Amino acid sequence: MALFDDKGVPHWIVLPQTPAGAGEGRADALLLYQVALDETEPVTLSPRP
C-alpha cells in the first residue's frame, strides 16, 4: 500500500498483520496511520527501495 506525501511521492507502508477474518483491524490500522499523518509534522516515511 502506498501513501503519497505533500510532493506526490508515493511511500510504501506495511500495516500490522491481523488474524484471518479480521479485515476491520487492517482498516483501523490504516485509519490510525492516516490520522497520525494528518496530526504530525514532519512525517518521516521511508520510500520503498
C-alpha positions in Angstrom: 0.0 0.0 0.0 1.3 3.4 -0.9 0.7 6.8 0.8 1.6 10.0 -1.0 3.4 12.9 0.7 2.8 16.6 0.0 5.0 16.4 -3.1 3.0 13.5 -4.5 5.8 11.0 -3.9 4.5 7.5 -3.0 5.7 5.9 0.2 5.1 2.3 1.0 3.8 1.2 4.4 3.3 -2.2 5.9 0.2 -2.5 8.0 0.2 -4.8 11.1 -0.8 -8.3 10.3 -4.2 -9.3 11.6 -5.8 -12.7 12.1 -7.8 -14.2 9.2 -11.2 -12.7 9.0 -10.2 -9.5 10.9 -10.4 -7.1 8.0 -11.6 -4.4 10.3 -8.3 -4.4 12.1 -6.5 -3.6 8.9 -8.9 -0.7 8.1 -8.5 0.6 11.7 -4.7 0.5 11.4 -4.8 2.5 8.1 -7.2 5.0 9.7 -5.0 5.4 12.7 -2.0 5.8 10.4 -3.8 8.4 8.3 -4.8 10.4 11.4 -1.1 10.3 12.5 -0.1 11.7 9.1 -2.6 14.5 9.5 -1.5 15.4 13.0 2.3 15.1 12.8 4.7 17.4 11.1 7.0 16.5 9.6 6.2 12.8 8.9 9.1 10.5 8.4 8.3 8.0 5.7 10.7 5.6 4.0 10.4 5.2 0.3 10.3 1.6 -0.9 13.7 0.6 -2.3 
